[in-house]
Amino acid sequence: MSTADDHRARAVAALAEREYEEAGDAFTRAAWARLAAPREGQNPFEADENGWVGKGLGSFVIAAVAYRVADRPSRATHRGVEGVAVARDLDRAFDRPVQRACLDEFVADCRVAGGLDDAATAYGEAAEAYEAAAETVDSPQRWGTTPLFEAAAAPLQQAARSVADGEIAIAWEDLHGPDPSNPGQFLGHRARYKRQRFPELLERVVADGHLAAPRGTTEYGNANYRCPACESTDVNWVAGHTLCLRCSTPMTEQ
């Protein structure tokens, strides 16, 4: 297990125990570790069509959300500012305009999660960047499934399942436009959709005082596990943990 994965596993364990400040700390450490070494032997400042550094940026975003739930808004702000700075700096590392547009999307996410100003404007700038990059994009679906773009979607999806009984509340199809033959609109929809949904979802997660673990491999009605908190037998295996799909409590083996 890599250092970044180890920190992420600790973060998920903290979410399961409702220790949200601890989760924020662990997600932050995962972000730093992932940014230092996105993949074995990879320099984070070199062009990479997969965009593995996105996993580090995504960890900054979800760390800020965890701090907000823990009622540590100043820590959330620090992570948001940090994430904006890193995303701006990494812009020079990518030679693909569509990837730089995704970094603009990350900037907006960090502004929302960190409680910073001008998030709506930042999402507008990201949508415009996707439109400007359209002529260089041959397959928007392919870009949308790279680690960079998936990492940018993950915090929103995690926040959404936190208020949806653990289910997938925002699917890949929701996040993108309906027509992949129009790459600018197809990818720009990500930013416009987030501008509408992410602030509202974050407000609900903070009000509920609960941030779910990310969704991993799942099974409904597993005969071997039961949740001691809500009695569910629906399982979520993620980051080496066996959790309740519904409430993220560690499952009890039957």
Disulfide bonds with the S-S distance in Angstrom:
none
